[in-house]
Amino acid sequence: MMSISKTFVIAASLLLGSAPAWAAPQIIAHRGGTGDAPENTLPAIGLALKNGADAVWVTVQLSKDGMPVLYRPSDLSALTPRKGPVSAYTAAELVNTDAGWAFGSGDQHPWRGKQVAIPTLAGVLTRFPDVTFYLDIKSPDAAPEVMAAALAKVLRDTHSLARIRVYSTDSRYLAALPPEVPRFESRDLTRTALANITMAHQCTLEASAADRWYGLELQRKVEVVEKYTLGEARSAATLVWDKEAVDCFRSRGKAHIVLFGVNSPQALQQATELGADGVLVDAPSQFAAAAH
């Protein structure tokens, strides 16, 4: 199990303490706190909240019997002793799957055999009724409309619509959601807008009176393709959130910005100075000193 780095926590505290009084972003436990405990599990979520996380980001797929469950990889063998996709097993079978199997390194697997299971989304929302959740759809073999219907049913049944927001790297899953389900703007839209700002200093976002939520890495490496008459050229580039980018997004309406991959005190300081609404962290234990 990852141990808490006292130096890391102290550094974060010192950085925040010496900075001007910016509003601190929401600390969001990525995959329930994948750096501290088996990801997307009840123990991880509980530990993240104990360590001061303001919200929890979890990954959702559909089981064989159409139940939204928490799991990220495309195959169960990545994190459990089972093999095959999540969709090959019922929710009841997944609840009896050891989701703590792979956590750790070498011969150290402290969560094996500790009854850490793949939970259903309904069970998680019921267990933590006052927690804000971000739901990341990663369902490699579920049709968008099927996932949307199953997800919406759970959210209605658990009265959770007011405390969740849905994200997906595949915009089809966002488009299929019923209107009442809160969601992020598509990743493609966010990335394209940031690319135009970073590379051409052009703010191409359309204005809107509605609240809009954007999520992307604090820094994102991309490949730029330039096409010519006789061929094309490819080069590496990095999309970076800076004041110009944030000002562009804020100028087009009520923009809420969540930055991914914030796993150092320096990154947290940068996100805070930019005025980010939230940051995804892998190990909430290392940000305990900065928690609200």
N, C-alpha and C positions, 0 to 999 in steps of 0.2 A: 504494500500500500504506500502511496506517496506520502511522505512526511511533510509537515508544515515547515517552510523555510522562514525562520525568524528574521533573517536578513532581508528577505523579500518583503515581509509584512512591515518591518520598520522602515524600509526604504519608501514603500508606498505611503506610509503615514507621514514621513518627513516631507515627501514631495507635496502631498496635499496640504500639509500644515504650512508650508512656506509659500504657497501660491495664493493669488488673489481669491476672493470669495465667489468662485463660479459655482453654479448649481451642480451638484454631483449627479452623474448619470445613474440610472437604475442598474444595479448589479444583477445580471441574469445568468443563472447557472446553465451552462451549455450542456445539453444532453443530461440534465439533472445534476451535473457536476462530474463529468467523465474523468477528471484528474484525481478525484478524491475517493470514488467508489464505483462499482459497476454501473455503467451508464444506463440511463433510462429505467432505473429501478426505484422502488420505494425507499430503500436505504439511502441511495444517492440523494434523492429529493429531500428526505428528512435531514440528512447531514448538511446539505446546502443551505437549508433554511436555518439550521442551528448556527451555521457560520455567517449568517447575516444576509444571504441573498435576498434581493427584493422580488425576484420573479424567477420562473423556471422555464427553460426551453427543452422540449421533449420531441422525439421523433416518432412518427406514427405510420404504421402499416396496417393492412387488413389481414386477419386470420382466414383460415379456410371457410369458416362459417360467417364471415363478413363482419367480424368485430374489430374495431380499431384497437390495436395493441401497441405498446411502446417497444420499438426495436429499430436499429438503423441499418446495419449491413444487409446486403442482398441475400446472404446465406447464413443460416444459423450456426454453421461451423466456425464462423469468425469469432463468436463470443461464447458459444455454448457447446456441450458435447453432442448435440443433435446435428443433423445435416439436412440440407435442402432449404427452400425458401419458407418464409413465414406463412405464406398462403397454402402450404402443404399440411398445416397443422391447425387444429381447432384451438379456440381460445382456452378451453379447458386443458388441452395438452400443453400449451405454451405456459400456462400458469404453473405447470409442474416441470418446467424446464429450468435447469440451473444456469441462470444468467450471470452468476458470479464466477463461472468456470475459468474464463480467460484473464480476469483482472489480476494484474501483478506481473512479475517477470522471473525468468529462471525457474527455480523450484519454489518460489514464494507466491502462493495463490491463496491469500487469506480469506477470500470469500467463497471458496469452493465448499460445496456441501452444507452451506449455511441457509438453505431454503430461500435464496434470493431468486425470484422468478421474473419472467416476462409479464408485466402487469397489463391489464386492460386499461384503456383510457378512462372508461367509466369508473373503474375502481380507484384510479388515481385522483380524478376530480372529486369523487366522493370522500376520499381519505383526507384531502386537503381543500376544504370548501372555501377558504378565504384567500387562497394563493392565486396570483396572476400567472397564467401559463401561455407560452407561445408554442404553437403546434406546427412542427415542420413535417410536411407530407413527403415521405420517401417510399412510395409504394410502386416497386418496379413492374408489377404485373396486375394491378387493379385499374380498371377503367376509371377515368376521372369522375364520371357521373355516379358510379357505384361508390367510390370513396366519399364523394361529396354528400351523398344521401346518408351513408352510415355515420359519417362524422357529425352531420347536422342533427341526426337523431340523438346521438349521445349528448351533444351540447344542450339540446332542448330538454331531454329527460333529466339531466343533472342541473338544469337551470344555470348553465355556465357561460352563456353567450356574452354577458357583460364583463367577463374577466379573462377572455382568451383572445388571441389573434392568430390567424393562420398564415404560414409561409410555405413556399415551395419553390424550388429551382425550376420547376416545370409549370409554366403559366397556365396550362390546360386545367390543372387541378384547382387553381385559384378561380378561373373563369367559371368552373362548374359549380362552385359553391352557391347556395341560396343567398339572396341579397342581404339577409339579416346577419350573416356570419362575418364578423370583422376579419380583415385580411391585410397583408402587405401589398404594395405595388409589386409588379413583376420584377424579377431579378434582371431580366433583359432591359427593361425600361430604365431601371436604376443604374445599371452598368453603362448603358449607352449615354445617358445624361452625364455621368461622371467622366466618361471618356471625352466627350465634347468639351467639357470644362478643362480637364487636365491637359489635353493635347491641342485644342484650338481656342481655349478661353472663350467659349461660346456657351451661353445659358439657353438651352433649347427646350427646357421643360415648359409645358403648357400650364397656365394659371388655373387654379381651382379654388372654390370657396369651401370645399369639403376637406376634412382632416385626411391626410394621406400619410402612410407609413412606409419607410424605406429601410431596407436592410442590406448591408454589403460589408465586405472586409474593410478594415481601416486602411490597409494597403493591399492592392490586388494586382498580381502579376498577370499580364495578358500578352498575347502575340498580335502585333499589328501587321495586317496584310495590305500592301499597296499594290494595286494593279496597274500595269502599263500595257501599251500596245503589244510589246514583244514578250510579255511575261508578267511576273509579279515578284515583289520583294517582301521578305518577312523579317521582322525585328522584334526584340523583346521590349516591353514597356511596363511601367508600374502606374496603376491608377491610385491616386492618393487623395484622401479627404483633407482639405485645407480650408482656410477661411473663405477663399473664393468659391469653393464648392458648396460649403454650408450656406453662404449668403445667397447663392443661386437658388438652392432648394427652398430656403426660407422665404425668398422673395416671391415665390409662385403660389403661396398659400400656407395653410397650416401643416407644415411638414414636421413629421416626427422621424428622427434618424436613430437607428440602432446599428452600432458598429460591431463587426465580428472580429474574432481573433485578437482580443485585447487581453494579453497574458503576461504583461510586465508592468511594473509601476510607471515606467516611462510612457507606455501606450495608454495607460489609464489617465495619466496627466494630460497627454495630448487630446484624448477624447473629451476630457473635462473642459479643457480650454476651448475646444471647438463647440461646446454646448450640446454634445450628443445626449439624446434622451435615454439611451441604454447602451450597455456594452455586454457582449457575450464573453464569459470567462470560463475556462475549463476547470479550474480548481478554486472554488469560493473560499476555501480555507486560507489561501494565500492573499485574499483580499479582505480578510476579516477586519483589519484595522481601518479599511476604507468604507466598510458597510455602513448604511444609514442607521 
